[in-house]
Amino acid sequence: MSAAVPPPSCRVLTTLLDEIGRSTDIEPGNGTTPVERALRDLLDALAAHEAALAGLDRLEEAVVAAHGYPRVPLPGDPARPGLAYAADPTTIERHLGHGSLGRRLKAELRRRQAVVREAAAAAGLPAARAREAVTARALGAAGTALLIAPCQTVQDLRLKLTVVIAAGEAGPDDATAFPWWCLRVLAVDISPASSWLEPRA
């Protein structure tokens, strides 16, 4: 079984498709290749995943704005000035031991976590997380389907390479790092307009 392809960057994918003259609006029809049809499915899956992520982010931000993060402030310690909050019982125990103050902070942390859990459930966060997970799996499957679709044209090969680049570049700086700049050069090399691809007499 093929492994799922990492989610492609929408920014990188759109930019690269523009560079090779391929619109993101691919109409179904008899003239499209299996790779082009798989690309249309991938773009649909990417849009669905981005919408699910945006919805999840909005809900999480609303819960945090209303209730804050489920954590408790720790008493100051000159030996550990950077540790101001605890979001788990282990951190409280490590910082304060098992004394009464530690027990009180752990109880307060449990209370705050329960409040946030209830607020998250009321806001629909579990369902939003489930939707995001489903769309993430569908996106990975769509990427895999594109890469295993049979190439019929040079453009198909270039589309596959474009998706690989978009799935690997985590940020703009990666475009100039190995191997992504090399793959970008290869994408130009296999352009249908490249002279070396013309049949020799």
KAUR-V524852 format. One record per backbone hydrogen bond with DSSP energy under -0.5 kcal/mol. CO is the residue of the C=O (numbers start at 1). NH is the residue of the N-H. E is the energy in kcal/mol with one decimal. If there is no record, write none. Layout:
co = [CO/CO]
nh = [NH/NH]
e = [E/E]
This chain:
co = [9/10/11/12/13/14/15/16/17/18/21/24/25/29/33/34/35/36/37/38/39/40/41/42/43/44/45/46/47/48/49/50/51/52/53/54/55/56/57/58/59/60/61/62/63/64/69/72/77/78/80/82/84/86/88/89/90/91/92/93/96/99/100/101/102/103/104/105/106/107/108/109/110/111/112/113/114/115/116/117/118/119/120/120/121/124/125/126/127/128/129/130/131/132/133/134/135/136/137/138/139/140/140/141/142/143/144/145/146/153/154/155/156/157/158/159/160/161/162/163/164/165/165/166/168/171/172/173/174/177/177/179/180/181/182/183/184/185/186/188/191/194/195]
nh = [13/14/15/16/17/18/19/20/22/21/23/26/27/32/37/38/39/40/41/42/43/44/45/46/47/48/49/50/51/52/53/54/55/56/57/58/59/60/61/62/63/64/65/66/67/68/71/86/80/81/83/84/74/72/92/93/94/95/96/97/99/103/104/105/106/107/108/109/110/111/112/113/114/115/116/117/118/119/120/121/122/123/124/125/124/128/129/130/131/132/133/134/135/136/137/138/139/140/141/142/143/5/144/145/146/147/148/149/149/157/158/159/160/161/162/163/164/165/166/167/168/168/169/9/170/174/175/176/177/180/181/183/184/185/186/187/188/189/190/191/194/197/198]
e = [-2.8/-2.6/-2.2/-2.8/-2.5/-2.1/-2.1/-1.6/-3.2/-1.3/-0.6/-1.0/-0.7/-1.3/-2.5/-2.3/-2.3/-2.0/-2.0/-2.3/-2.7/-2.1/-2.5/-2.7/-2.2/-2.2/-2.3/-2.5/-2.1/-2.1/-2.6/-2.5/-2.3/-2.3/-2.8/-2.2/-2.0/-2.6/-2.7/-2.0/-2.3/-2.5/-2.5/-1.8/-2.5/-2.8/-2.0/-2.4/-1.8/-0.5/-1.3/-1.0/-3.0/-2.4/-1.3/-2.6/-2.6/-1.9/-3.2/-2.4/-0.7/-2.1/-2.5/-2.4/-2.2/-2.2/-2.3/-2.6/-2.4/-2.1/-2.5/-2.6/-2.1/-2.1/-2.3/-2.5/-2.5/-2.4/-2.9/-2.5/-2.4/-2.0/-0.7/-2.8/-0.8/-2.0/-2.9/-2.1/-2.4/-2.3/-2.3/-2.3/-2.6/-2.1/-2.1/-2.2/-2.2/-2.3/-2.4/-2.2/-2.2/-1.2/-2.1/-2.6/-2.0/-2.0/-1.7/-0.8/-0.7/-1.4/-2.1/-2.5/-2.3/-2.1/-2.3/-2.0/-2.2/-2.4/-2.5/-2.0/-1.1/-0.7/-2.4/-2.8/-0.8/-1.4/-1.4/-1.5/-1.6/-0.5/-2.0/-2.3/-2.1/-2.0/-2.3/-2.2/-1.7/-2.3/-1.9/-1.7/-2.4/-1.3/-1.5]
